[in-house]
Amino acid sequence: MATTNVEQALELARAEARMLSDQLRQARADIHRLGILDQNRALVCAAVSGAIGIVCGVGIGLTLRKR
């Protein structure tokens, strides 16, 4: 009788360890995905600000050239 309780407790502990491992794996995937999204957002912002800078530079250059 005691061995079945020990076996049941061991099986329960294994199931809990699998569940916690799955949760940890999911959390790592979520963190990775959020990091990738932040990097993509930063790249888009850099590209947009660079394009605005180029347009402003060309506009200022053309304005000064006409004078």
C-alpha positions as CSV (number, residue, x, y, z in Angstrom):
1,M,0.0,0.0,0.0
2,A,2.8,2.4,0.8
3,T,4.6,1.7,-2.5
4,T,1.5,2.7,-4.5
5,N,1.3,6.0,-2.6
6,V,4.9,6.7,-3.3
7,E,4.5,5.8,-6.9
8,Q,1.4,8.0,-7.2
9,A,3.3,10.9,-5.5
10,L,6.2,10.3,-7.9
11,E,4.0,10.3,-10.9
12,L,2.2,13.4,-9.7
13,A,5.6,15.1,-9.2
14,R,6.7,14.1,-12.7
15,A,3.4,15.5,-14.2
16,E,3.9,18.8,-12.3
17,A,7.5,19.0,-13.5
18,R,6.4,18.5,-17.1
19,M,3.7,21.2,-16.6
20,L,6.2,23.7,-15.1
21,S,8.7,22.9,-17.9
22,D,6.0,23.6,-20.5
23,Q,5.1,26.9,-18.8
24,L,8.8,27.9,-18.7
25,R,9.2,27.0,-22.4
26,Q,6.2,29.1,-23.3
27,A,7.4,32.1,-21.2
28,R,10.8,31.9,-22.9
29,A,9.1,31.9,-26.3
30,D,6.9,34.9,-25.3
31,I,9.9,36.8,-24.2
32,H,11.8,36.0,-27.4
33,R,8.8,37.0,-29.5
34,L,8.4,40.4,-27.6
35,G,12.2,41.0,-28.1
36,I,11.9,40.4,-31.8
37,L,8.9,42.8,-32.0
38,D,10.8,45.5,-30.1
39,Q,13.7,45.1,-32.5
40,N,11.5,45.3,-35.5
41,R,9.8,48.4,-34.1
42,A,13.2,50.1,-33.5
43,L,14.3,49.2,-37.1
44,V,11.1,50.7,-38.6
45,C,11.4,53.9,-36.5
46,A,15.1,54.2,-37.6
47,A,14.1,53.8,-41.2
48,V,11.3,56.4,-41.0
49,S,13.4,58.9,-39.2
50,G,16.2,58.4,-41.7
51,A,13.8,59.0,-44.6
52,I,12.4,62.1,-42.9
53,G,16.0,63.4,-42.5
54,I,16.8,62.8,-46.1
55,V,13.7,64.6,-47.3
56,C,14.4,67.5,-45.0
57,G,18.0,67.7,-46.2
58,V,17.0,67.6,-49.8
59,G,14.4,70.3,-49.2
60,I,16.8,72.6,-47.4
61,G,19.4,72.0,-50.1
62,L,17.0,72.9,-52.9
63,T,15.9,76.0,-51.0
64,L,19.4,77.2,-50.5
65,R,20.3,76.4,-54.1
66,K,17.6,78.7,-55.4
67,R,18.9,81.7,-53.5
